[in-house]
């Protein structure tokens, strides 16, 4: 149960921090005319998510003992759950748009979010593999 609680808590904290950055600053980071191309900014968000969750999952899995792909998948799913639900709610409340973003940046943000959640799951699985030398095939 602590693995679930840790995943949900960490996911909630990451979602809150990312939302606190992207709602006010997203229009500058993901705008089509930004200094850094929006696709590069989105790729950096995805890579940061992969690396961050990997490091956090390794620490949590080591602390919790007996790292395995199943436990890593549970942690990854629980870490993604709050963000998926809350981002979905943001889109509904925002009328199908992420708050604070121009319509032109909405597609980039949506793609970045989906890829970041996939990266979070892969990062957690990679953490189990590195922590316990668990092969990917059963």
Secondary structure as UniProt FT lines:
FT   HELIX           2..29
FT   TURN            32..33
FT   HELIX           38..64
FT   HELIX           69..93
FT   TURN            94..95
FT   TURN            99..100
FT   HELIX           103..132
//
